[in-house]
């Protein structure tokens, strides 16, 4: 019993010894304040220099003024930091954005245009049917639109309607009146332009039910394409008429928005004074709207038959004649002498044509903001005509050599 009492006493003496017990929280030694102990959390987060009134303000983070961070040479926790320079390491998010952008740029697939869009059928865009056929030389846009409205054109067996779009592939079949049309790619199509001297009495149509002559009767024949007239001239008007294999070029040259000049030499019959000239220059109200000559130049004449050169920037039906008739003057003769800057070729007979060279073709294309051509078929056509002429010459020569022998052999038998 005494042993148990002694052991418990020893345990109590261990805690009640003369050695003072250390009290961590309540020692007599005064506790030192840490720097920034009295500052709020917001002040500590912003460097301790934010004004009290700014704490808890409603300003968005982007609009708040940026506070200065504590300098590195000032004691932060009681230890001097020295004159250590401030780190200029870039922000992590800036590097991350740049890295992602570089990776995306490297991994982005590169588009390569197929060598032949018709064969591969990739990278194609749909176009309006009338634009495709006009570019291929099967008529102007207006002519093709008229064919579509008449139900004469089908795509892959389906009758087309105005406004249909088409994607050209190797299997696309476009038919006109049941006949398959050849559609060449733009880079395979060579633009050709003819200057034709239209005589009076010819119609600007491909065929006439009454059998009257047309302007297309005298033009050279082509395979896979056809000539498209740039505008029209009425049956009693003669002069320069352009033809091209590029329907888009013809459409742009004819469109009033391009304001391509047409110059006419006109012989009028009647009394003309300055007031009528001013009236024609200011404008006259016609059945289809107001119209006026851009320029009027007197060229001479005898008696009441006077010659004038007039210019227009559009091609309405019989516009020159109707303008003069609106002021009481009759037109007795009308000749178109210029289209744009292309004049009626000198020495060209009525009913004759001349194919334009590459500079003249590119002038017309630049006039309506189209890409220039780099290839011309004129040398090819010259060589073809030369070969054909040589073949005819050799055939005639053989015929003249063989014919006398046949006659002599026949006479010998008799």
BAKOLKOL-405600 format. One record per residue (C-alpha): residue number from 1; x, y, z; residue in one letter. Coordinates in steps of 0.02 Angstrom, whole numbers. Layout:
<atoms>
<NUM, <X, Y, Z>, 'A'>,
...
</atoms>
This chain:
<atoms>
<1, <0, 0, 0>, 'X'>,
<2, <142, 116, 42>, 'X'>,
<3, <227, 72, -123>, 'X'>,
<4, <75, 127, -224>, 'X'>,
<5, <66, 288, -126>, 'X'>,
<6, <249, 326, -156>, 'X'>,
<7, <236, 294, -344>, 'X'>,
<8, <87, 411, -362>, 'X'>,
<9, <176, 541, -261>, 'X'>,
<10, <326, 531, -376>, 'X'>,
<11, <213, 563, -524>, 'X'>,
<12, <136, 715, -443>, 'X'>,
<13, <307, 781, -394>, 'X'>,
<14, <358, 769, -576>, 'X'>,
<15, <229, 902, -623>, 'X'>,
<16, <246, 1001, -462>, 'X'>,
<17, <433, 1018, -460>, 'X'>,
<18, <521, 1181, -422>, 'X'>,
<19, <564, 1201, -608>, 'X'>,
<20, <446, 1328, -684>, 'X'>,
<21, <331, 1259, -818>, 'X'>,
<22, <340, 1343, -990>, 'X'>,
<23, <176, 1418, -1045>, 'X'>,
<24, <170, 1446, -1232>, 'X'>,
<25, <21, 1561, -1244>, 'X'>,
<26, <29, 1651, -1077>, 'X'>,
<27, <215, 1678, -1043>, 'X'>,
<28, <275, 1835, -954>, 'X'>,
<29, <380, 1879, -1105>, 'X'>,
<30, <290, 2006, -1212>, 'X'>,
<31, <242, 1939, -1383>, 'X'>,
<32, <317, 2036, -1529>, 'X'>,
<33, <202, 2099, -1664>, 'X'>,
<34, <228, 2037, -1839>, 'X'>,
<35, <235, 2166, -1978>, 'X'>,
<36, <64, 2195, -2050>, 'X'>,
<37, <-29, 2109, -1910>, 'X'>,
<38, <-157, 2249, -1894>, 'X'>,
<39, <-195, 2249, -2081>, 'X'>,
<40, <-348, 2169, -2154>, 'X'>,
<41, <-343, 2024, -2276>, 'X'>,
<42, <-380, 2137, -2424>, 'X'>,
<43, <-239, 2255, -2375>, 'X'>,
<44, <-119, 2109, -2358>, 'X'>,
<45, <-170, 2041, -2528>, 'X'>,
<46, <-144, 2210, -2612>, 'X'>,
<47, <18, 2255, -2527>, 'X'>,
<48, <-54, 2350, -2381>, 'X'>,
<49, <-67, 2516, -2472>, 'X'>,
<50, <-250, 2517, -2523>, 'X'>,
<51, <-351, 2659, -2451>, 'X'>,
<52, <-482, 2613, -2323>, 'X'>,
<53, <-623, 2684, -2426>, 'X'>,
<54, <-576, 2574, -2575>, 'X'>,
<55, <-601, 2415, -2476>, 'X'>,
<56, <-761, 2331, -2529>, 'X'>,
<57, <-794, 2455, -2671>, 'X'>,
<58, <-905, 2405, -2816>, 'X'>,
<59, <-779, 2446, -2951>, 'X'>,
<60, <-739, 2303, -3069>, 'X'>,
<61, <-567, 2228, -3055>, 'X'>,
<62, <-513, 2301, -3224>, 'X'>,
<63, <-559, 2479, -3171>, 'X'>,
<64, <-474, 2476, -3001>, 'X'>,
<65, <-306, 2563, -2990>, 'X'>,
<66, <-160, 2445, -2982>, 'X'>,
<67, <-71, 2461, -2813>, 'X'>,
<68, <114, 2447, -2789>, 'X'>,
<69, <182, 2288, -2715>, 'X'>,
<70, <303, 2299, -2568>, 'X'>,
<71, <479, 2335, -2621>, 'X'>,
<72, <600, 2192, -2605>, 'X'>,
<73, <730, 2297, -2511>, 'X'>,
<74, <609, 2332, -2367>, 'X'>,
<75, <591, 2207, -2223>, 'X'>,
<76, <441, 2096, -2250>, 'X'>,
<77, <459, 1978, -2102>, 'X'>,
<78, <595, 2067, -2005>, 'X'>,
<79, <737, 2007, -2118>, 'X'>,
<80, <823, 2126, -2237>, 'X'>,
<81, <816, 2073, -2419>, 'X'>,
<82, <956, 2181, -2488>, 'X'>,
<83, <958, 2263, -2659>, 'X'>,
<84, <897, 2110, -2752>, 'X'>,
<85, <823, 2163, -2922>, 'X'>,
<86, <641, 2131, -2956>, 'X'>,
<87, <602, 1977, -3059>, 'X'>,
<88, <539, 2008, -3235>, 'X'>,
<89, <474, 1833, -3271>, 'X'>,
<90, <329, 1835, -3394>, 'X'>,
<91, <157, 1789, -3335>, 'X'>,
<92, <109, 1607, -3350>, 'X'>,
<93, <-55, 1639, -3438>, 'X'>,
<94, <32, 1742, -3574>, 'X'>,
<95, <149, 1598, -3613>, 'X'>,
<96, <4, 1477, -3612>, 'X'>,
<97, <-97, 1576, -3740>, 'X'>,
<98, <54, 1595, -3852>, 'X'>,
<99, <92, 1411, -3841>, 'X'>,
<100, <-85, 1360, -3884>, 'X'>,
<101, <-88, 1480, -4031>, 'X'>,
<102, <74, 1407, -4099>, 'X'>,
<103, <10, 1230, -4080>, 'X'>,
<104, <-153, 1271, -4167>, 'X'>,
<105, <-59, 1356, -4307>, 'X'>,
<106, <54, 1206, -4331>, 'X'>,
<107, <-88, 1080, -4323>, 'X'>,
<108, <-206, 1178, -4438>, 'X'>,
<109, <-232, 1083, -4602>, 'X'>,
<110, <-175, 1172, -4760>, 'X'>,
<111, <-299, 1179, -4905>, 'X'>,
<112, <-229, 1131, -5073>, 'X'>,
<113, <-331, 1168, -5228>, 'X'>,
<114, <-356, 1012, -5335>, 'X'>,
<115, <-267, 1010, -5501>, 'X'>,
<116, <-427, 973, -5596>, 'X'>,
<117, <-587, 1016, -5507>, 'X'>,
<118, <-695, 924, -5634>, 'X'>,
<119, <-601, 760, -5609>, 'X'>,
<120, <-580, 762, -5420>, 'X'>,
<121, <-745, 846, -5377>, 'X'>,
<122, <-671, 932, -5223>, 'X'>,
<123, <-658, 1114, -5177>, 'X'>,
<124, <-803, 1157, -5292>, 'X'>,
<125, <-926, 1297, -5266>, 'X'>,
<126, <-1098, 1306, -5342>, 'X'>,
<127, <-1132, 1440, -5471>, 'X'>,
<128, <-1289, 1498, -5558>, 'X'>,
<129, <-1326, 1394, -5711>, 'X'>,
<130, <-1341, 1543, -5828>, 'X'>,
<131, <-1170, 1607, -5773>, 'X'>,
<132, <-1088, 1438, -5804>, 'X'>,
<133, <-1162, 1422, -5978>, 'X'>,
<134, <-1124, 1603, -6022>, 'X'>,
<135, <-942, 1583, -5972>, 'X'>,
<136, <-931, 1425, -6077>, 'X'>,
<137, <-990, 1523, -6229>, 'X'>,
<138, <-1165, 1451, -6249>, 'X'>,
<139, <-1246, 1621, -6254>, 'X'>,
<140, <-1257, 1780, -6155>, 'X'>,
<141, <-1338, 1778, -5984>, 'X'>,
<142, <-1499, 1847, -6055>, 'X'>,
<143, <-1503, 1716, -6192>, 'X'>,
<144, <-1468, 1575, -6069>, 'X'>,
<145, <-1601, 1640, -5949>, 'X'>,
<146, <-1726, 1639, -6092>, 'X'>,
<147, <-1679, 1458, -6132>, 'X'>,
<148, <-1703, 1409, -5949>, 'X'>,
<149, <-1873, 1492, -5941>, 'X'>,
<150, <-1924, 1398, -6098>, 'X'>,
<151, <-1878, 1232, -6016>, 'X'>,
<152, <-1744, 1191, -6145>, 'X'>,
<153, <-1602, 1158, -6021>, 'X'>,
<154, <-1586, 1010, -5903>, 'X'>,
<155, <-1453, 961, -5775>, 'X'>,
<156, <-1430, 774, -5744>, 'X'>,
<157, <-1600, 737, -5820>, 'X'>,
<158, <-1696, 869, -5721>, 'X'>,
<159, <-1773, 1020, -5806>, 'X'>,
<160, <-1691, 1177, -5738>, 'X'>,
<161, <-1778, 1331, -5675>, 'X'>,
<162, <-1715, 1509, -5665>, 'X'>,
<163, <-1601, 1532, -5515>, 'X'>,
<164, <-1540, 1351, -5505>, 'X'>,
<165, <-1360, 1327, -5452>, 'X'>,
<166, <-1244, 1191, -5514>, 'X'>,
<167, <-1081, 1112, -5457>, 'X'>,
<168, <-976, 1052, -5602>, 'X'>,
<169, <-905, 877, -5582>, 'X'>,
<170, <-848, 746, -5703>, 'X'>,
<171, <-1021, 667, -5702>, 'X'>,
<172, <-1124, 826, -5725>, 'X'>,
<173, <-1227, 820, -5884>, 'X'>,
<174, <-1302, 983, -5945>, 'X'>,
<175, <-1414, 967, -6098>, 'X'>,
<176, <-1489, 1095, -6215>, 'X'>,
<177, <-1636, 1028, -6315>, 'X'>,
<178, <-1575, 853, -6272>, 'X'>,
<179, <-1396, 881, -6332>, 'X'>,
<180, <-1254, 872, -6205>, 'X'>,
<181, <-1159, 1036, -6189>, 'X'>,
<182, <-971, 1041, -6166>, 'X'>,
<183, <-922, 1140, -6013>, 'X'>,
<184, <-738, 1184, -6000>, 'X'>,
<185, <-653, 1251, -5846>, 'X'>,
<186, <-613, 1435, -5840>, 'X'>,
<187, <-426, 1405, -5857>, 'X'>,
<188, <-455, 1295, -6011>, 'X'>,
<189, <-565, 1422, -6100>, 'X'>,
<190, <-480, 1545, -6217>, 'X'>,
<191, <-573, 1707, -6245>, 'X'>,
<192, <-593, 1757, -6427>, 'X'>,
<193, <-669, 1917, -6496>, 'X'>,
<194, <-723, 1960, -6673>, 'X'>,
<195, <-756, 2132, -6747>, 'X'>,
<196, <-893, 2111, -6876>, 'X'>,
<197, <-953, 2241, -7002>, 'X'>,
<198, <-1140, 2212, -7001>, 'X'>,
<199, <-1226, 2264, -7162>, 'X'>,
<200, <-1404, 2327, -7170>, 'X'>,
<201, <-1536, 2193, -7190>, 'X'>,
<202, <-1459, 2063, -7073>, 'X'>,
<203, <-1545, 2009, -6913>, 'X'>,
<204, <-1456, 1990, -6745>, 'X'>,
<205, <-1528, 1817, -6712>, 'X'>,
<206, <-1463, 1641, -6734>, 'X'>,
<207, <-1605, 1585, -6846>, 'X'>,
<208, <-1753, 1666, -6929>, 'X'>,
<209, <-1915, 1573, -6964>, 'X'>,
<210, <-1937, 1671, -7125>, 'X'>,
<211, <-1764, 1624, -7187>, 'X'>,
<212, <-1692, 1800, -7186>, 'X'>,
<213, <-1502, 1818, -7169>, 'X'>,
<214, <-1428, 1835, -6994>, 'X'>,
<215, <-1263, 1899, -6928>, 'X'>,
<216, <-1213, 1722, -6875>, 'X'>,
<217, <-1218, 1654, -7053>, 'X'>,
<218, <-1049, 1731, -7098>, 'X'>,
<219, <-954, 1693, -6937>, 'X'>,
<220, <-824, 1553, -6927>, 'X'>,
<221, <-885, 1388, -6856>, 'X'>,
<222, <-817, 1321, -6692>, 'X'>,
<223, <-821, 1157, -6596>, 'X'>,
<224, <-871, 1154, -6414>, 'X'>,
<225, <-918, 1337, -6407>, 'X'>,
<226, <-1010, 1470, -6504>, 'X'>,
<227, <-1010, 1656, -6535>, 'X'>,
<228, <-1105, 1774, -6421>, 'X'>,
<229, <-1158, 1944, -6487>, 'X'>,
<230, <-1110, 2095, -6381>, 'X'>,
<231, <-1273, 2190, -6396>, 'X'>,
<232, <-1383, 2207, -6550>, 'X'>,
<233, <-1409, 2317, -6701>, 'X'>,
<234, <-1579, 2330, -6782>, 'X'>,
<235, <-1605, 2268, -6958>, 'X'>,
<236, <-1585, 2440, -7038>, 'X'>,
<237, <-1425, 2485, -6940>, 'X'>,
<238, <-1251, 2439, -6998>, 'X'>,
<239, <-1078, 2452, -6923>, 'X'>,
<240, <-970, 2376, -6787>, 'X'>,
<241, <-1039, 2225, -6696>, 'X'>,
<242, <-929, 2127, -6575>, 'X'>,
<243, <-938, 1939, -6547>, 'X'>,
<244, <-850, 1840, -6412>, 'X'>,
<245, <-839, 1662, -6346>, 'X'>,
<246, <-848, 1725, -6165>, 'X'>,
<247, <-1029, 1753, -6116>, 'X'>,
<248, <-979, 1839, -5954>, 'X'>,
<249, <-876, 1966, -6050>, 'X'>,
<250, <-1023, 1999, -6167>, 'X'>,
<251, <-1142, 2022, -6020>, 'X'>,
<252, <-1028, 2147, -5933>, 'X'>,
<253, <-996, 2248, -6090>, 'X'>,
<254, <-1183, 2263, -6122>, 'X'>,
<255, <-1234, 2306, -5943>, 'X'>,
<256, <-1283, 2490, -5921>, 'X'>,
<257, <-1191, 2500, -5754>, 'X'>,
<258, <-1024, 2485, -5846>, 'X'>,
<259, <-1064, 2640, -5952>, 'X'>,
<260, <-964, 2580, -6101>, 'X'>,
<261, <-978, 2709, -6240>, 'X'>,
<262, <-1056, 2670, -6409>, 'X'>,
<263, <-1028, 2797, -6547>, 'X'>,
<264, <-1141, 2811, -6699>, 'X'>,
<265, <-1131, 2908, -6861>, 'X'>,
<266, <-1309, 2963, -6897>, 'X'>,
<267, <-1383, 3051, -7047>, 'X'>,
<268, <-1541, 3145, -7002>, 'X'>,
<269, <-1677, 3222, -7109>, 'X'>,
<270, <-1760, 3380, -7043>, 'X'>,
<271, <-1732, 3553, -6974>, 'X'>,
<272, <-1613, 3555, -6826>, 'X'>,
<273, <-1577, 3705, -6716>, 'X'>,
<274, <-1481, 3735, -6555>, 'X'>,
<275, <-1634, 3710, -6447>, 'X'>,
<276, <-1657, 3532, -6511>, 'X'>,
<277, <-1473, 3493, -6483>, 'X'>,
<278, <-1486, 3557, -6303>, 'X'>,
<279, <-1643, 3456, -6276>, 'X'>,
<280, <-1559, 3296, -6336>, 'X'>,
<281, <-1410, 3331, -6222>, 'X'>,
<282, <-1516, 3368, -6069>, 'X'>,
<283, <-1628, 3218, -6093>, 'X'>,
<284, <-1791, 3164, -6172>, 'X'>,
<285, <-1929, 3059, -6094>, 'X'>,
<286, <-1955, 2898, -6193>, 'X'>,
<287, <-2079, 2756, -6167>, 'X'>,
<288, <-1954, 2656, -6065>, 'X'>,
<289, <-1882, 2801, -5966>, 'X'>,
<290, <-1774, 2957, -5990>, 'X'>,
<291, <-1628, 2953, -6112>, 'X'>,
<292, <-1498, 3074, -6178>, 'X'>,
<293, <-1345, 3082, -6288>, 'X'>,
<294, <-1181, 3101, -6196>, 'X'>,
<295, <-1103, 3196, -6342>, 'X'>,
<296, <-1169, 3268, -6505>, 'X'>,
<297, <-1046, 3325, -6639>, 'X'>,
<298, <-1093, 3400, -6806>, 'X'>,
<299, <-1001, 3318, -6952>, 'X'>,
<300, <-1071, 3412, -7102>, 'X'>,
<301, <-1198, 3379, -7239>, 'X'>,
<302, <-1297, 3457, -7380>, 'X'>,
<303, <-1470, 3533, -7372>, 'X'>,
<304, <-1581, 3457, -7240>, 'X'>,
<305, <-1479, 3295, -7233>, 'X'>,
<306, <-1351, 3321, -7095>, 'X'>,
<307, <-1224, 3203, -7019>, 'X'>,
<308, <-1192, 3195, -6831>, 'X'>,
<309, <-1087, 3084, -6720>, 'X'>,
<310, <-1175, 3041, -6557>, 'X'>,
<311, <-1124, 2933, -6408>, 'X'>,
<312, <-1225, 2831, -6284>, 'X'>,
<313, <-1178, 2726, -6132>, 'X'>,
<314, <-1319, 2599, -6148>, 'X'>,
<315, <-1399, 2495, -6284>, 'X'>,
<316, <-1587, 2505, -6274>, 'X'>,
<317, <-1691, 2452, -6423>, 'X'>,
<318, <-1685, 2582, -6564>, 'X'>,
<319, <-1631, 2714, -6437>, 'X'>,
<320, <-1539, 2827, -6560>, 'X'>,
<321, <-1685, 2832, -6681>, 'X'>,
<322, <-1814, 2861, -6544>, 'X'>,
<323, <-1714, 3006, -6471>, 'X'>,
<324, <-1708, 3098, -6637>, 'X'>,
<325, <-1891, 3060, -6670>, 'X'>,
<326, <-1936, 3134, -6501>, 'X'>,
<327, <-1880, 3307, -6564>, 'X'>,
<328, <-1964, 3287, -6733>, 'X'>,
<329, <-1814, 3228, -6836>, 'X'>,
<330, <-1806, 3069, -6940>, 'X'>,
<331, <-1650, 2959, -6953>, 'X'>,
<332, <-1612, 2907, -7132>, 'X'>,
<333, <-1451, 2811, -7098>, 'X'>,
<334, <-1365, 2743, -6942>, 'X'>,
<335, <-1191, 2667, -6926>, 'X'>,
<336, <-1103, 2612, -6768>, 'X'>,
<337, <-921, 2664, -6782>, 'X'>,
<338, <-851, 2631, -6608>, 'X'>,
<339, <-877, 2520, -6456>, 'X'>,
<340, <-774, 2576, -6306>, 'X'>,
<341, <-608, 2625, -6384>, 'X'>,
<342, <-619, 2496, -6524>, 'X'>,
<343, <-659, 2577, -6691>, 'X'>,
<344, <-732, 2495, -6845>, 'X'>,
<345, <-576, 2424, -6932>, 'X'>,
<346, <-525, 2520, -7087>, 'X'>,
<347, <-536, 2423, -7249>, 'X'>,
<348, <-655, 2294, -7175>, 'X'>,
<349, <-792, 2257, -7303>, 'X'>,
<350, <-975, 2244, -7258>, 'X'>,
<351, <-1009, 2067, -7200>, 'X'>,
<352, <-825, 2041, -7157>, 'X'>,
<353, <-748, 2006, -6988>, 'X'>,
<354, <-580, 2023, -6904>, 'X'>,
<355, <-520, 1929, -6751>, 'X'>,
<356, <-446, 2043, -6619>, 'X'>,
<357, <-272, 2013, -6553>, 'X'>,
<358, <-227, 1987, -6371>, 'X'>,
<359, <-198, 2171, -6323>, 'X'>,
<360, <-370, 2222, -6388>, 'X'>,
<361, <-452, 2076, -6298>, 'X'>,
<362, <-368, 2123, -6135>, 'X'>,
<363, <-421, 2304, -6158>, 'X'>,
<364, <-603, 2248, -6162>, 'X'>,
<365, <-578, 2137, -6010>, 'X'>,
<366, <-495, 2276, -5911>, 'X'>,
<367, <-637, 2392, -5961>, 'X'>,
<368, <-760, 2282, -5864>, 'X'>,
<369, <-640, 2227, -5726>, 'X'>,
<370, <-602, 2050, -5784>, 'X'>,
<371, <-438, 1956, -5777>, 'X'>,
<372, <-323, 1972, -5926>, 'X'>,
<373, <-296, 1831, -6049>, 'X'>,
<374, <-123, 1760, -6078>, 'X'>,
<375, <-161, 1644, -6225>, 'X'>,
<376, <-227, 1685, -6398>, 'X'>,
<377, <-293, 1565, -6529>, 'X'>,
<378, <-252, 1680, -6673>, 'X'>,
<379, <-86, 1594, -6718>, 'X'>,
<380, <-174, 1425, -6709>, 'X'>,
<381, <-312, 1484, -6825>, 'X'>,
<382, <-185, 1557, -6947>, 'X'>,
<383, <-90, 1392, -6952>, 'X'>,
<384, <-251, 1296, -6975>, 'X'>,
<385, <-305, 1405, -7121>, 'X'>,
<386, <-131, 1391, -7197>, 'X'>,
<387, <-134, 1201, -7185>, 'X'>,
<388, <-307, 1194, -7261>, 'X'>,
<389, <-255, 1309, -7404>, 'X'>,
<390, <-103, 1199, -7439>, 'X'>,
<391, <-212, 1044, -7441>, 'X'>,
<392, <-330, 1124, -7567>, 'X'>,
<393, <-183, 1181, -7673>, 'X'>,
<394, <-108, 1005, -7677>, 'X'>,
<395, <-276, 927, -7718>, 'X'>,
<396, <-301, 1048, -7864>, 'X'>,
<397, <-126, 1011, -7926>, 'X'>,
<398, <-154, 823, -7923>, 'X'>,
<399, <-320, 844, -8012>, 'X'>,
<400, <-241, 946, -8153>, 'X'>,
<401, <-102, 816, -8174>, 'X'>,
<402, <-216, 664, -8178>, 'X'>,
<403, <-355, 736, -8288>, 'X'>,
<404, <-254, 748, -8453>, 'X'>,
<405, <-196, 567, -8437>, 'X'>,
<406, <-375, 507, -8423>, 'X'>,
<407, <-425, 607, -8577>, 'X'>,
<408, <-281, 537, -8681>, 'X'>,
<409, <-318, 359, -8629>, 'X'>,
<410, <-500, 381, -8676>, 'X'>,
<411, <-458, 453, -8847>, 'X'>,
<412, <-338, 309, -8882>, 'X'>,
<413, <-476, 181, -8857>, 'X'>,
<414, <-584, 268, -8986>, 'X'>,
</atoms>
